[in-house]
Amino acid sequence: MGASLAVAVPGQASAAARVDNPYTGATPYVNPDWSAKAAAEPGGAAVANEPSFVWMDRIAAIGGTPGARGLRAHLDTAVSQGADLFQVVVYNLPGRDCAALASNGELGPTELGRYKSDYIDPIADILADPAYASLRIVTLIEPDSLPNLVTNAGGTAGSTPECATMKANGNYEKGVGYALHTLGAIPNVYNYVDAAHHGWLGWDSNFVPAAAQFKKAATTEGATVSDVHGFIVNTANYSALREPHFKVTDSVNGTTVRQSRWVDWNYYVDELSFAQALRTELVRQGFAADLGMLVDTARNGWGGTSRPTGPGPLTSADAYVDGGRTDRRIHAGNWCNQSGAGIGERPTTAPEPGIDAYVWAKPPGESDGSSRPVDNDEGKGFDRMCDPTYTGNGRNGYNLTGALPDSPVAGHWFSAQFRELLRNANPPLGGGNAG
């Protein structure tokens, strides 16, 4: 009887053993819902066939919502496409994104039980279906959650009561731990935990504490470090992959680059150096020696006519950095629908040591949040950081937000932004590195 149970059922694929890098040799899924919107825009066909992550940003998204297929339908489509890599964002923690109203979620701070039973468990049931065993399934676990506990949960200018609540009740850690443990038990799932970006965690006061926070969550609710295949940086953000015209070790007239207004004593100036250094620290903290990193490059190209072609003037550290930096944001803390941004590196496998892939976690053209209050049934609020007239808060040094006007609710299609991202792509569309 035992032998008969081991016989493969026709039409069902066998799960392969986990590989070191799930992106190597893989054919990734192209989301037809996003692809159709991209292709309908002028010039959008140039990127419409690029793979990107599917977002499960509320319970209803699992079954599907108007205009967007559900998780099982996406997986069925992936199989029919002949893909063997599927990428999905797990994003619905209790009290989600305690420092940004635009991406608040549907679950209250204490609804951990519902997060487990109504969200993670149904996702796990679908992902574990033998019909999808031939897919390498990459999960991006809960953007913004754990980093908020490090920087915004008390004692800093950017702290919020909501983040203090989530740190006190432990539900971010418990939710992430449960997700890692439950999804990590599925043989063909590869969990990557969100690790913010260099402009959030690059200071010495945040860097090691963040790695320790990640370790704590990864050993909660039954999870172990073996449930973590890697980490991802720059999720849905705009931080440059590389800054080619200055280094953090540069000095101008005896003043270090770290003292400039833009760098502001950070130890990193771009995402690649941050990701590689964070990987080293995470391994030191007890994560696997073969830990892999992902970088979201969907919107950090910063090309176009405003892209500097060389270093800034040597008159001061500020002039040197501001004149040469490719990241043209007003402040590195600005995160919502940034004006002047461009599509970055196309999805690419193993581009640098320690980096499993450059990926498009945030599909280009999907809004970060609305520029004014918009009623919706998705639990998403209005955040002034998406308002181009707002003069900021402690998290962006009380600067203007740099956000584009007339933006829709987070996750909805923002045509004007997509067209700008195409114009400012770097590498330029039609040339350079294509995945």
C-alpha beads as a LAMMPS data file, in Angstrom:
LAMMPS data file: protein, C-alpha beads

435 atoms
434 bonds

1 atom types
1 bond types

-500.0 500.0 xlo xhi
-500.0 500.0 ylo yhi
-500.0 500.0 zlo zhi

Masses

1 110.0

Atoms # bond

1 1 1 0.000 0.000 0.000
2 1 1 2.857 2.347 0.883
3 1 1 4.507 1.650 -2.453
4 1 1 1.315 2.438 -4.352
5 1 1 1.031 5.814 -2.613
6 1 1 4.490 6.729 -3.871
7 1 1 3.502 6.293 -7.503
8 1 1 3.278 9.623 -9.343
9 1 1 -0.221 10.645 -10.381
10 1 1 -0.514 11.555 -14.085
11 1 1 -0.568 15.308 -14.617
12 1 1 1.193 16.018 -11.331
13 1 1 4.838 17.059 -11.296
14 1 1 7.349 15.887 -8.744
15 1 1 8.947 18.452 -6.464
16 1 1 12.631 18.873 -7.146
17 1 1 15.148 19.361 -4.368
18 1 1 15.845 22.973 -3.476
19 1 1 18.689 24.508 -5.407
20 1 1 21.184 27.095 -4.206
21 1 1 19.819 29.825 -6.479
22 1 1 16.232 29.336 -7.674
23 1 1 16.773 31.823 -10.511
24 1 1 19.569 29.863 -12.169
25 1 1 18.373 28.265 -15.374
26 1 1 14.759 29.167 -14.620
27 1 1 12.009 30.443 -16.889
28 1 1 10.105 32.977 -14.753
29 1 1 6.387 33.672 -14.898
30 1 1 5.170 36.790 -16.731
31 1 1 2.003 38.146 -15.100
32 1 1 -0.540 38.629 -17.922
33 1 1 -2.569 41.117 -15.858
34 1 1 0.385 43.476 -15.524
35 1 1 1.739 42.699 -18.972
36 1 1 -1.478 43.781 -20.688
37 1 1 -1.454 47.139 -18.927
38 1 1 2.204 47.708 -19.771
39 1 1 1.746 46.748 -23.423
40 1 1 -1.196 49.143 -23.780
41 1 1 1.049 52.142 -22.955
42 1 1 3.147 53.858 -25.652
43 1 1 6.493 52.060 -25.703
44 1 1 5.364 49.618 -23.031
45 1 1 5.869 46.590 -25.245
46 1 1 9.607 46.946 -24.578
47 1 1 9.125 45.685 -21.014
48 1 1 5.718 43.969 -21.102
49 1 1 7.276 40.494 -21.161
50 1 1 9.538 41.029 -18.177
51 1 1 8.789 38.858 -15.109
52 1 1 7.627 40.518 -11.913
53 1 1 6.168 39.576 -8.546
54 1 1 2.457 39.002 -7.938
55 1 1 1.222 40.796 -4.796
56 1 1 -1.085 39.125 -2.299
57 1 1 -1.824 42.352 -0.417
58 1 1 -5.115 41.328 1.204
59 1 1 -7.156 38.203 1.834
60 1 1 -9.410 38.852 -1.164
61 1 1 -6.389 38.847 -3.485
62 1 1 -5.904 35.121 -2.832
63 1 1 -9.171 34.302 -4.597
64 1 1 -8.903 37.125 -7.115
65 1 1 -10.317 40.620 -7.415
66 1 1 -11.862 42.550 -10.333
67 1 1 -9.189 42.885 -13.001
68 1 1 -6.689 40.627 -11.222
69 1 1 -6.635 36.842 -11.099
70 1 1 -6.190 35.013 -7.810
71 1 1 -3.184 33.031 -6.620
72 1 1 -4.302 29.656 -7.984
73 1 1 -5.199 31.196 -11.347
74 1 1 -1.749 32.797 -11.514
75 1 1 -0.099 29.476 -10.754
76 1 1 -2.222 27.670 -13.343
77 1 1 -1.230 30.297 -15.891
78 1 1 2.429 29.888 -14.949
79 1 1 2.197 26.170 -15.626
80 1 1 0.476 26.774 -18.960
81 1 1 3.171 29.314 -19.887
82 1 1 5.832 26.671 -19.349
83 1 1 7.378 28.718 -16.558
84 1 1 9.244 27.039 -13.749
85 1 1 9.727 30.072 -11.462
86 1 1 6.882 31.953 -9.763
87 1 1 7.366 35.078 -7.616
88 1 1 4.832 36.249 -5.024
89 1 1 4.764 38.955 -2.339
90 1 1 3.265 37.939 1.018
91 1 1 2.021 41.255 2.425
92 1 1 -0.794 41.411 4.972
93 1 1 0.581 41.472 8.513
94 1 1 -1.564 42.674 11.402
95 1 1 -1.086 46.433 11.734
96 1 1 0.748 46.400 8.411
97 1 1 3.235 49.168 7.606
98 1 1 2.873 51.063 10.840
99 1 1 4.773 54.092 9.471
100 1 1 3.033 54.611 6.095
101 1 1 -0.708 55.044 5.767
102 1 1 -0.732 54.442 1.992
103 1 1 0.116 50.783 2.529
104 1 1 -1.809 50.118 5.730
105 1 1 -3.529 46.759 5.584
106 1 1 -6.901 45.282 6.411
107 1 1 -5.923 43.522 9.645
108 1 1 -5.799 45.294 12.990
109 1 1 -2.720 45.150 15.260
110 1 1 -4.058 42.200 17.279
111 1 1 -5.473 40.063 14.451
112 1 1 -2.589 37.598 14.348
113 1 1 -4.964 34.636 14.473
114 1 1 -6.797 35.810 11.381
115 1 1 -3.481 36.441 9.606
116 1 1 -2.572 32.813 10.211
117 1 1 -5.896 31.115 9.506
118 1 1 -7.405 33.327 6.801
119 1 1 -4.270 34.454 4.978
120 1 1 -1.095 32.375 5.415
121 1 1 -2.791 28.976 5.697
122 1 1 -4.840 29.382 2.476
123 1 1 -1.749 30.597 0.620
124 1 1 0.216 27.605 1.905
125 1 1 -2.557 25.191 0.885
126 1 1 -2.448 26.512 -2.675
127 1 1 1.344 26.602 -2.965
128 1 1 1.574 23.031 -1.663
129 1 1 -0.745 21.673 -4.365
130 1 1 1.157 18.943 -6.273
131 1 1 0.024 20.565 -9.515
132 1 1 2.619 23.272 -8.822
133 1 1 5.435 21.072 -7.573
134 1 1 7.520 21.702 -10.697
135 1 1 7.578 25.464 -9.992
136 1 1 10.263 27.110 -7.933
137 1 1 8.144 29.483 -5.860
138 1 1 9.930 32.573 -4.517
139 1 1 8.078 34.292 -1.681
140 1 1 8.887 37.852 -0.598
141 1 1 7.969 37.997 3.069
142 1 1 6.279 41.123 4.421
143 1 1 7.881 44.317 3.090
144 1 1 8.535 47.150 5.578
145 1 1 7.546 45.240 8.701
146 1 1 10.692 44.246 10.608
147 1 1 12.705 47.346 9.569
148 1 1 9.969 49.509 11.103
149 1 1 10.588 47.826 14.457
150 1 1 14.227 48.916 14.270
151 1 1 13.809 52.543 13.206
152 1 1 10.243 53.705 13.833
153 1 1 9.140 52.082 17.074
154 1 1 10.375 54.640 19.587
155 1 1 13.049 57.228 20.254
156 1 1 13.567 58.628 16.754
157 1 1 12.101 61.544 14.823
158 1 1 10.288 59.122 12.532
159 1 1 8.718 56.977 15.233
160 1 1 4.971 56.380 15.334
161 1 1 2.651 55.100 18.076
162 1 1 1.488 52.394 15.668
163 1 1 5.020 51.021 15.289
164 1 1 5.530 51.154 19.059
165 1 1 2.377 49.063 19.426
166 1 1 3.611 46.447 16.954
167 1 1 6.973 46.235 18.690
168 1 1 5.292 45.809 22.066
169 1 1 2.816 43.110 20.997
170 1 1 5.346 41.173 18.891
171 1 1 2.865 40.421 16.129
172 1 1 5.208 41.443 13.309
173 1 1 7.773 38.960 14.567
174 1 1 5.179 36.263 15.222
175 1 1 3.520 36.792 11.848
176 1 1 6.790 36.698 9.928
177 1 1 7.935 33.661 11.881
178 1 1 4.682 31.832 11.195
179 1 1 4.847 32.676 7.491
180 1 1 8.455 31.484 7.251
181 1 1 7.742 28.255 9.121
182 1 1 4.514 27.435 7.259
183 1 1 5.677 28.317 3.752
184 1 1 9.198 27.026 4.349
185 1 1 7.791 23.556 4.954
186 1 1 6.783 23.369 1.278
187 1 1 9.739 21.799 -0.573
188 1 1 9.653 24.052 -3.639
189 1 1 9.188 27.373 -1.784
190 1 1 12.104 29.780 -1.349
191 1 1 11.508 32.436 1.328
192 1 1 13.202 35.831 0.963
193 1 1 12.666 38.306 3.827
194 1 1 12.397 42.030 3.182
195 1 1 15.401 44.021 4.463
196 1 1 14.476 47.618 3.527
197 1 1 17.246 49.593 1.756
198 1 1 20.505 51.415 2.455
199 1 1 18.730 54.730 3.029
200 1 1 16.787 53.110 5.850
201 1 1 19.202 50.736 7.567
202 1 1 22.658 51.813 6.399
203 1 1 23.689 53.647 9.578
204 1 1 25.656 51.792 12.235
205 1 1 22.826 52.450 14.705
206 1 1 20.471 50.425 12.482
207 1 1 22.583 47.947 10.518
208 1 1 23.527 45.316 13.121
209 1 1 20.300 45.773 15.134
210 1 1 18.322 45.088 11.945
211 1 1 20.198 41.853 11.304
212 1 1 19.512 40.833 14.909
213 1 1 15.825 41.689 14.466
214 1 1 15.662 39.523 11.346
215 1 1 17.265 36.640 13.250
216 1 1 14.749 37.034 16.089
217 1 1 11.771 36.862 13.722
218 1 1 13.294 33.924 11.850
219 1 1 13.427 31.918 15.085
220 1 1 9.862 32.695 16.251
221 1 1 6.623 30.665 15.923
222 1 1 8.479 27.491 14.982
223 1 1 10.649 29.083 12.290
224 1 1 14.378 28.490 12.027
225 1 1 17.052 30.191 9.958
226 1 1 16.813 27.272 7.539
227 1 1 13.355 28.567 6.571
228 1 1 15.053 31.679 5.139
229 1 1 16.611 31.212 1.716
230 1 1 17.632 34.843 1.460
231 1 1 16.748 38.521 1.793
232 1 1 15.626 41.247 -0.582
233 1 1 16.548 44.937 -0.506
234 1 1 14.959 48.000 -2.121
235 1 1 11.495 46.450 -2.359
236 1 1 9.188 48.970 -4.048
237 1 1 11.837 51.632 -3.534
238 1 1 14.055 53.849 -5.639
239 1 1 17.572 53.639 -4.173
240 1 1 20.228 53.441 -6.889
241 1 1 21.820 50.060 -7.537
242 1 1 25.223 51.725 -7.901
243 1 1 26.469 55.293 -7.564
244 1 1 29.195 55.386 -10.219
245 1 1 30.525 58.892 -9.581
246 1 1 31.357 58.841 -5.869
247 1 1 32.231 56.404 -3.076
248 1 1 31.449 56.575 0.606
249 1 1 35.207 56.747 1.291
250 1 1 35.736 59.884 -0.837
251 1 1 36.730 63.211 0.693
252 1 1 36.497 66.746 -0.682
253 1 1 38.800 69.416 0.778
254 1 1 39.166 67.372 3.931
255 1 1 35.431 66.723 4.336
256 1 1 34.252 63.145 3.909
257 1 1 31.356 62.263 1.645
258 1 1 29.624 60.801 4.698
259 1 1 29.295 64.352 6.043
260 1 1 27.318 65.558 3.017
261 1 1 23.635 66.334 3.433
262 1 1 22.623 63.528 1.064
263 1 1 24.695 60.735 2.645
264 1 1 24.155 62.092 6.184
265 1 1 26.735 59.801 7.852
266 1 1 25.373 56.658 6.196
267 1 1 27.949 53.930 5.571
268 1 1 26.439 53.047 2.175
269 1 1 25.505 55.065 -0.891
270 1 1 23.855 52.389 -3.034
271 1 1 21.965 49.117 -2.870
272 1 1 24.571 46.720 -4.221
273 1 1 27.166 47.563 -1.586
274 1 1 24.479 47.536 1.115
275 1 1 23.086 44.155 0.043
276 1 1 26.497 42.514 -0.031
277 1 1 27.514 43.927 3.345
278 1 1 24.191 43.002 4.925
279 1 1 24.574 39.468 3.638
280 1 1 27.935 39.196 5.413
281 1 1 26.407 40.438 8.670
282 1 1 23.427 38.092 8.401
283 1 1 25.735 35.109 7.943
284 1 1 27.705 36.300 10.971
285 1 1 24.433 36.360 12.926
286 1 1 23.768 32.705 12.099
287 1 1 22.015 32.588 8.739
288 1 1 23.253 30.078 6.144
289 1 1 26.625 30.680 4.538
290 1 1 25.036 30.325 1.084
291 1 1 22.383 32.960 1.839
292 1 1 21.208 34.711 -1.331
293 1 1 20.222 38.350 -1.829
294 1 1 17.741 39.930 -4.246
295 1 1 17.618 43.589 -5.297
296 1 1 14.443 45.220 -6.623
297 1 1 15.599 47.185 -9.663
298 1 1 12.194 47.924 -11.171
299 1 1 12.355 51.681 -10.560
300 1 1 15.896 52.639 -9.561
301 1 1 17.447 53.286 -12.976
302 1 1 17.414 57.118 -12.744
303 1 1 18.245 57.629 -16.407
304 1 1 17.082 60.306 -18.804
305 1 1 18.483 63.758 -19.415
306 1 1 18.924 64.510 -15.698
307 1 1 21.342 61.623 -15.109
308 1 1 24.843 62.964 -14.284
309 1 1 27.659 61.912 -16.579
310 1 1 30.461 62.427 -14.061
311 1 1 31.340 63.582 -10.537
312 1 1 30.097 66.846 -9.118
313 1 1 32.364 69.861 -8.549
314 1 1 35.088 69.677 -5.904
315 1 1 34.007 72.914 -4.234
316 1 1 32.403 71.090 -1.298
317 1 1 31.291 67.618 -0.253
318 1 1 27.669 68.618 -0.854
319 1 1 28.377 69.938 -4.349
320 1 1 30.427 66.842 -5.179
321 1 1 27.702 64.427 -4.085
322 1 1 24.692 66.369 -5.326
323 1 1 26.296 66.999 -8.706
324 1 1 27.284 63.379 -9.234
325 1 1 24.574 61.257 -7.637
326 1 1 22.306 59.390 -10.025
327 1 1 19.533 59.079 -7.411
328 1 1 17.810 62.430 -7.994
329 1 1 15.361 62.305 -5.100
330 1 1 15.092 65.284 -2.782
331 1 1 15.795 62.979 0.170
332 1 1 16.574 59.260 0.433
333 1 1 13.598 58.886 2.764
334 1 1 11.157 59.752 -0.033
335 1 1 9.387 56.629 -1.211
336 1 1 6.102 57.479 -2.922
337 1 1 5.755 57.736 -6.729
338 1 1 9.062 59.556 -7.137
339 1 1 9.354 62.171 -9.848
340 1 1 12.172 61.571 -12.346
341 1 1 12.625 57.865 -11.570
342 1 1 13.274 55.316 -14.297
343 1 1 13.189 51.575 -14.839
344 1 1 16.440 49.997 -13.709
345 1 1 18.287 46.790 -14.558
346 1 1 16.094 44.186 -16.149
347 1 1 15.553 40.987 -14.158
348 1 1 18.917 39.228 -14.217
349 1 1 20.251 36.067 -12.589
350 1 1 23.399 36.023 -10.412
351 1 1 24.707 39.431 -11.533
352 1 1 27.178 39.916 -8.656
353 1 1 28.735 37.828 -5.849
354 1 1 26.148 37.000 -3.208
355 1 1 23.266 38.335 -5.317
356 1 1 20.834 35.661 -6.517
357 1 1 19.064 38.059 -8.885
358 1 1 17.954 41.532 -9.783
359 1 1 14.158 41.309 -9.740
360 1 1 11.098 43.469 -10.308
361 1 1 9.328 43.122 -6.976
362 1 1 7.208 46.240 -7.522
363 1 1 5.798 46.020 -11.049
364 1 1 6.496 49.331 -12.824
365 1 1 3.330 51.370 -13.228
366 1 1 1.662 50.285 -9.997
367 1 1 1.155 53.259 -7.683
368 1 1 2.747 53.559 -4.247
369 1 1 -0.242 55.496 -2.909
370 1 1 -2.763 58.196 -3.720
371 1 1 -1.806 61.867 -3.814
372 1 1 -5.096 62.767 -2.116
373 1 1 -7.640 60.853 0.003
374 1 1 -9.484 58.188 -1.998
375 1 1 -12.218 55.976 -0.580
376 1 1 -11.422 52.287 -1.073
377 1 1 -12.282 48.875 0.318
378 1 1 -8.661 47.675 0.420
379 1 1 -7.679 49.065 3.815
380 1 1 -5.292 51.598 2.234
381 1 1 -5.144 55.059 3.737
382 1 1 -3.909 58.427 2.554
383 1 1 -0.281 59.203 3.354
384 1 1 0.946 62.778 2.995
385 1 1 4.255 61.393 1.673
386 1 1 2.328 60.780 -1.563
387 1 1 1.208 64.424 -1.683
388 1 1 3.642 66.546 -3.753
389 1 1 2.809 69.639 -1.668
390 1 1 3.675 68.068 1.702
391 1 1 6.804 69.406 3.383
392 1 1 7.693 66.169 5.095
393 1 1 8.346 64.625 8.493
394 1 1 11.208 63.258 10.549
395 1 1 11.696 60.293 8.232
396 1 1 12.560 62.501 5.243
397 1 1 14.229 65.390 7.063
398 1 1 11.187 67.639 6.626
399 1 1 11.694 67.970 2.882
400 1 1 9.198 68.004 0.049
401 1 1 8.127 64.503 -0.906
402 1 1 9.084 64.526 -4.590
403 1 1 5.888 62.568 -5.330
404 1 1 4.089 62.776 -8.652
405 1 1 0.637 64.413 -8.650
406 1 1 -2.697 62.740 -9.418
407 1 1 -1.689 59.261 -8.297
408 1 1 -4.242 56.499 -7.528
409 1 1 -4.470 54.163 -4.535
410 1 1 -1.474 51.895 -3.889
411 1 1 -1.284 49.003 -6.327
412 1 1 -3.550 50.617 -8.915
413 1 1 -2.293 51.449 -12.398
414 1 1 -0.596 54.863 -12.689
415 1 1 -0.148 55.540 -16.392
416 1 1 1.742 58.832 -16.026
417 1 1 4.317 57.224 -13.757
418 1 1 4.772 54.235 -16.055
419 1 1 5.450 56.469 -19.023
420 1 1 8.006 58.457 -17.038
421 1 1 9.695 55.249 -15.897
422 1 1 10.041 54.212 -19.542
423 1 1 11.520 57.586 -20.547
424 1 1 14.067 57.494 -17.740
425 1 1 15.069 53.834 -17.980
426 1 1 18.721 53.008 -17.328
427 1 1 20.024 50.906 -18.971
428 1 1 18.011 52.525 -21.774
429 1 1 15.266 50.450 -23.316
430 1 1 16.418 48.667 -26.428
431 1 1 20.002 48.416 -25.183
432 1 1 22.118 47.389 -22.219
433 1 1 21.467 44.399 -19.997
434 1 1 18.209 42.534 -20.633
435 1 1 17.398 39.560 -18.439

Bonds

1 1 1 2
2 1 2 3
3 1 3 4
4 1 4 5
5 1 5 6
6 1 6 7
7 1 7 8
8 1 8 9
9 1 9 10
10 1 10 11
11 1 11 12
12 1 12 13
13 1 13 14
14 1 14 15
15 1 15 16
16 1 16 17
17 1 17 18
18 1 18 19
19 1 19 20
20 1 20 21
21 1 21 22
22 1 22 23
23 1 23 24
24 1 24 25
25 1 25 26
26 1 26 27
27 1 27 28
28 1 28 29
29 1 29 30
30 1 30 31
31 1 31 32
32 1 32 33
33 1 33 34
34 1 34 35
35 1 35 36
36 1 36 37
37 1 37 38
38 1 38 39
39 1 39 40
40 1 40 41
41 1 41 42
42 1 42 43
43 1 43 44
44 1 44 45
45 1 45 46
46 1 46 47
47 1 47 48
48 1 48 49
49 1 49 50
50 1 50 51
51 1 51 52
52 1 52 53
53 1 53 54
54 1 54 55
55 1 55 56
56 1 56 57
57 1 57 58
58 1 58 59
59 1 59 60
60 1 60 61
61 1 61 62
62 1 62 63
63 1 63 64
64 1 64 65
65 1 65 66
66 1 66 67
67 1 67 68
68 1 68 69
69 1 69 70
70 1 70 71
71 1 71 72
72 1 72 73
73 1 73 74
74 1 74 75
75 1 75 76
76 1 76 77
77 1 77 78
78 1 78 79
79 1 79 80
80 1 80 81
81 1 81 82
82 1 82 83
83 1 83 84
84 1 84 85
85 1 85 86
86 1 86 87
87 1 87 88
88 1 88 89
89 1 89 90
90 1 90 91
91 1 91 92
92 1 92 93
93 1 93 94
94 1 94 95
95 1 95 96
96 1 96 97
97 1 97 98
98 1 98 99
99 1 99 100
100 1 100 101
101 1 101 102
102 1 102 103
103 1 103 104
104 1 104 105
105 1 105 106
106 1 106 107
107 1 107 108
108 1 108 109
109 1 109 110
110 1 110 111
111 1 111 112
112 1 112 113
113 1 113 114
114 1 114 115
115 1 115 116
116 1 116 117
117 1 117 118
118 1 118 119
119 1 119 120
120 1 120 121
121 1 121 122
122 1 122 123
123 1 123 124
124 1 124 125
125 1 125 126
126 1 126 127
127 1 127 128
128 1 128 129
129 1 129 130
130 1 130 131
131 1 131 132
132 1 132 133
133 1 133 134
134 1 134 135
135 1 135 136
136 1 136 137
137 1 137 138
138 1 138 139
139 1 139 140
140 1 140 141
141 1 141 142
142 1 142 143
143 1 143 144
144 1 144 145
145 1 145 146
146 1 146 147
147 1 147 148
148 1 148 149
149 1 149 150
150 1 150 151
151 1 151 152
152 1 152 153
153 1 153 154
154 1 154 155
155 1 155 156
156 1 156 157
157 1 157 158
158 1 158 159
159 1 159 160
160 1 160 161
161 1 161 162
162 1 162 163
163 1 163 164
164 1 164 165
165 1 165 166
166 1 166 167
167 1 167 168
168 1 168 169
169 1 169 170
170 1 170 171
171 1 171 172
172 1 172 173
173 1 173 174
174 1 174 175
175 1 175 176
176 1 176 177
177 1 177 178
178 1 178 179
179 1 179 180
180 1 180 181
181 1 181 182
182 1 182 183
183 1 183 184
184 1 184 185
185 1 185 186
186 1 186 187
187 1 187 188
188 1 188 189
189 1 189 190
190 1 190 191
191 1 191 192
192 1 192 193
193 1 193 194
194 1 194 195
195 1 195 196
196 1 196 197
197 1 197 198
198 1 198 199
199 1 199 200
200 1 200 201
201 1 201 202
202 1 202 203
203 1 203 204
204 1 204 205
205 1 205 206
206 1 206 207
207 1 207 208
208 1 208 209
209 1 209 210
210 1 210 211
211 1 211 212
212 1 212 213
213 1 213 214
214 1 214 215
215 1 215 216
216 1 216 217
217 1 217 218
218 1 218 219
219 1 219 220
220 1 220 221
221 1 221 222
222 1 222 223
223 1 223 224
224 1 224 225
225 1 225 226
226 1 226 227
227 1 227 228
228 1 228 229
229 1 229 230
230 1 230 231
231 1 231 232
232 1 232 233
233 1 233 234
234 1 234 235
235 1 235 236
236 1 236 237
237 1 237 238
238 1 238 239
239 1 239 240
240 1 240 241
241 1 241 242
242 1 242 243
243 1 243 244
244 1 244 245
245 1 245 246
246 1 246 247
247 1 247 248
248 1 248 249
249 1 249 250
250 1 250 251
251 1 251 252
252 1 252 253
253 1 253 254
254 1 254 255
255 1 255 256
256 1 256 257
257 1 257 258
258 1 258 259
259 1 259 260
260 1 260 261
261 1 261 262
262 1 262 263
263 1 263 264
264 1 264 265
265 1 265 266
266 1 266 267
267 1 267 268
268 1 268 269
269 1 269 270
270 1 270 271
271 1 271 272
272 1 272 273
273 1 273 274
274 1 274 275
275 1 275 276
276 1 276 277
277 1 277 278
278 1 278 279
279 1 279 280
280 1 280 281
281 1 281 282
282 1 282 283
283 1 283 284
284 1 284 285
285 1 285 286
286 1 286 287
287 1 287 288
288 1 288 289
289 1 289 290
290 1 290 291
291 1 291 292
292 1 292 293
293 1 293 294
294 1 294 295
295 1 295 296
296 1 296 297
297 1 297 298
298 1 298 299
299 1 299 300
300 1 300 301
301 1 301 302
302 1 302 303
303 1 303 304
304 1 304 305
305 1 305 306
306 1 306 307
307 1 307 308
308 1 308 309
309 1 309 310
310 1 310 311
311 1 311 312
312 1 312 313
313 1 313 314
314 1 314 315
315 1 315 316
316 1 316 317
317 1 317 318
318 1 318 319
319 1 319 320
320 1 320 321
321 1 321 322
322 1 322 323
323 1 323 324
324 1 324 325
325 1 325 326
326 1 326 327
327 1 327 328
328 1 328 329
329 1 329 330
330 1 330 331
331 1 331 332
332 1 332 333
333 1 333 334
334 1 334 335
335 1 335 336
336 1 336 337
337 1 337 338
338 1 338 339
339 1 339 340
340 1 340 341
341 1 341 342
342 1 342 343
343 1 343 344
344 1 344 345
345 1 345 346
346 1 346 347
347 1 347 348
348 1 348 349
349 1 349 350
350 1 350 351
351 1 351 352
352 1 352 353
353 1 353 354
354 1 354 355
355 1 355 356
356 1 356 357
357 1 357 358
358 1 358 359
359 1 359 360
360 1 360 361
361 1 361 362
362 1 362 363
363 1 363 364
364 1 364 365
365 1 365 366
366 1 366 367
367 1 367 368
368 1 368 369
369 1 369 370
370 1 370 371
371 1 371 372
372 1 372 373
373 1 373 374
374 1 374 375
375 1 375 376
376 1 376 377
377 1 377 378
378 1 378 379
379 1 379 380
380 1 380 381
381 1 381 382
382 1 382 383
383 1 383 384
384 1 384 385
385 1 385 386
386 1 386 387
387 1 387 388
388 1 388 389
389 1 389 390
390 1 390 391
391 1 391 392
392 1 392 393
393 1 393 394
394 1 394 395
395 1 395 396
396 1 396 397
397 1 397 398
398 1 398 399
399 1 399 400
400 1 400 401
401 1 401 402
402 1 402 403
403 1 403 404
404 1 404 405
405 1 405 406
406 1 406 407
407 1 407 408
408 1 408 409
409 1 409 410
410 1 410 411
411 1 411 412
412 1 412 413
413 1 413 414
414 1 414 415
415 1 415 416
416 1 416 417
417 1 417 418
418 1 418 419
419 1 419 420
420 1 420 421
421 1 421 422
422 1 422 423
423 1 423 424
424 1 424 425
425 1 425 426
426 1 426 427
427 1 427 428
428 1 428 429
429 1 429 430
430 1 430 431
431 1 431 432
432 1 432 433
433 1 433 434
434 1 434 435
